[in-house]
Amino acid sequence: MHFTAFLCAFSAGFRAFVAMRIVVLTAFISAAGANLGAQMAYLTCIAAVETHELRSTVANSCAFHIQLNAVGHRFGIFLQAG
């Protein structure tokens, strides 16, 4: 009777040990995948910031040319009205 109980307990303990190994291994694999996703998101964010700064530089230079051109248009309107 005691030997049978020992075998059942040993079997249950072994199965619990294997199950926990599988759970921990799955958690580590999931964490590695999450880390990879976070690194890719970080790189995408850096690329977005750099692109935004580049586009804002281009937009600012275009706005400057438009402002210079607008000054000339103002004189043209006065000349046409007169």
Phi and psi in degrees as a GROMACS rama.xvg file:
@    title "Ramachandran Plot"
@    xaxis  label "Phi"
@    yaxis  label "Psi"
@TYPE xy
-67.6691  -35.7419  HIS-2
-65.4712  -40.3152  PHE-3
-63.8985  -42.5962  THR-4
-64.3665  -39.938  ALA-5
-62.2098  -44.0521  PHE-6
-63.8178  -40.7202  LEU-7
-65.8594  -41.8804  CYS-8
-66.4919  -42.8113  ALA-9
-61.7641  -43.3143  PHE-10
-63.0862  -43.1173  SER-11
-65.7383  -42.1087  ALA-12
-63.4264  -41.6608  GLY-13
-63.8143  -43.2655  PHE-14
-65.2491  -37.7418  ARG-15
-66.1172  -39.561  ALA-16
-61.9561  -46.4168  PHE-17
-64.7912  -41.6698  VAL-18
-62.8309  -42.1486  ALA-19
-67.1097  -36.6397  MET-20
-61.1765  -41.4208  ARG-21
-66.4038  -41.9654  ILE-22
-63.8861  -45.3205  VAL-23
-66.7689  -41.883  VAL-24
-62.2707  -42.4914  LEU-25
-63.2393  -38.8473  THR-26
-65.1554  -41.9233  ALA-27
-64.5024  -40.7551  PHE-28
-65.3774  -40.9399  ILE-29
-64.902  -39.8206  SER-30
-65.8528  -38.1326  ALA-31
-64.7341  -40.661  ALA-32
-64.2236  -40.2459  GLY-33
-65.675  -38.7957  ALA-34
-64.2402  -42.445  ASN-35
-62.2159  -42.8265  LEU-36
-62.9716  -38.2411  GLY-37
-67.4462  -38.7154  ALA-38
-65.94  -40.0127  GLN-39
-65.962  -39.3222  MET-40
-64.8645  -38.7055  ALA-41
-63.9817  -44.4459  TYR-42
-65.068  -38.1586  LEU-43
-64.2984  -39.2165  THR-44
-64.2702  -43.2101  CYS-45
-62.5542  -42.738  ILE-46
-63.7823  -38.1988  ALA-47
-66.0378  -39.5022  ALA-48
-65.2683  -45.2152  VAL-49
-62.6701  -41.4562  GLU-50
-64.4388  -40.798  THR-51
-62.8745  -43.5289  HIS-52
-64.8734  -40.0097  GLU-53
-64.1431  -45.3196  LEU-54
-67.0212  -35.9531  ARG-55
-68.4761  -32.6752  SER-56
-64.4229  -43.7377  THR-57
-65.0146  -42.0497  VAL-58
-65.202  -40.1113  ALA-59
-65.3119  -39.2391  ASN-60
-68.9992  -36.0373  SER-61
-67.7579  -38.3238  CYS-62
-64.8476  -36.1178  ALA-63
-63.9964  -43.5527  PHE-64
-65.5649  -36.8793  HIS-65
-67.236  -39.6013  ILE-66
-64.6556  -41.4854  GLN-67
-63.9279  -39.4751  LEU-68
-68.8543  -33.1114  ASN-69
-66.9997  -33.8191  ALA-70
-61.6511  -42.0228  VAL-71
-66.2013  -34.9443  GLY-72
-67.9839  -33.3982  HIS-73
-62.8676  -42.2623  ARG-74
-67.6782  -34.9008  PHE-75
-63.9323  -36.1724  GLY-76
-68.4793  -41.0053  ILE-77
-64.5533  -38.7987  PHE-78
-68.0105  -35.6928  LEU-79
-71.7765  -35.0317  GLN-80
-71.6862  -25.7511  ALA-81
